[in-house]
Amino acid sequence: MGVSSKSAKSAQHDKLPIRMLHDRVLVRQDTGEGERRSGGGILIPATAAVGKRLAWAEVVAVGQNVRTVEVGDRVLYDPEDRAEVEVRGVAYVLMRERDLHAVAAERLQGSEDSTGLYL
């Protein structure tokens, strides 16, 4: 993803007609729900049953009491525990900050002993 496309996405999310309250986080789910490949290169269809699997999403808005994530961070969450909302024809997932399992952000990579994930 180029810098210009990321800037365009950020500009689109900055103009959301809503403001998150308290400890709420609004994320846009990554579009990886289709077919995928295993580490060995085997194609796994989207309809294949898998065990409980966490999903990645991009944070697009946060409430004033959210402390650990910022807009633009990628977060790991359980897609079974989600509330979906549609804003201007785009589907988002609404959740509390405590329901996030991990954060991946470039700002975290500069700290000592950082793995790139805030667990």
N, C-alpha and C positions, 0 to 999 in steps of 0.2 A: 504494500500500500504506500503510495507516494505521499509526500508532504502535503501537496495540494488537495488530494482526496481526503486526507485526515482533517485538514482545516475546514473543508466543506462540510464534513460530517459534524465536526464540533460546532460550526456555525448553525447548522440545522438544529442540533440539540439545545444550543443556547437560547433559541427562540421558542422553546416549548411553552405553551400557554398555561402552565401549572407551576406551582412551587411546592416542593416536598416539605412536610412538617415533621418535627421531632426527630426520631431515629429512622425515618423511612429512607429507602434507597430505591431508585428507579433504574432499571437496567434494560438493555436491549440484548436479547439472546443471540449468541453467535449462530450463524446459519450453517451448522454442521450436522443437521438431522437426517441427511440423505445417506447414500451409501458411503462406506468408509473402508479403509484398508488396514489389515492387521500389520504388525511389525514384520511378518514374513511375506507380505505382499498379497495375502488372500483377500479377495473382495468380499465384504460383509454387507448384505443387503439391509436397507433401512428397516425392513419388517422383521429382521432376526431378533429373537428374544435374548436380552442380555440381563445380567444381574443389575442391582442398583448402581446407577452411573450418575456421577455429578456432571454438571455442565458449566461452561464458561460464558460470561456475558460482559458487556461493556457498561460501565456506570455512566448514566446520562444526566442524573440529577440526584442531589442529596439534601436531606433535611438539616436544620441548623444544629442539631445535637449529634450528628454523625461525626466521629473522630478519626476513624482509621482508613477511610477511603475518600477519594476525590473523584470528580468528574473526569472521565477518560481512563480510569483504572480498569483492569480486567479482574473480575471476581469469579470465584468458584462457589457454586450453590447447588442445592438439591432441587431439581426441576419438579419433583413430586410435591414439594411444599411451596407452591407459588400462587400468586394472585395476578392474573393477566388483566391488562387494561389497554384500550386502543385510543391513541391520540393522533388525530389528523391522518387516520388510515394506517398508522404504524403500530404494531403490537409491541408492548413493553411488559416487563414483569416487575411487580411492586413487592417489596419485602422489607423486613426490619434488618438493621445492621447486624444484629446478633445471629441472623440466619445465614450469614455469609461464612464460608469455610476457609477461604484464602484470598489473598490479594496479590496480583502481579502488576508491578508498575515500575517504569524506568527510574523514578525517584528513589525507589528502595534499593536499587543496585549499587548506589554509591556508598551505602553504609557498610561498615566492617562486618565480616562474617555473614554477608547476605547471600542467600540462595536465589534471590529474585522473587521469592514468594514470602508473604507475611503470613505465617501460620500461627 
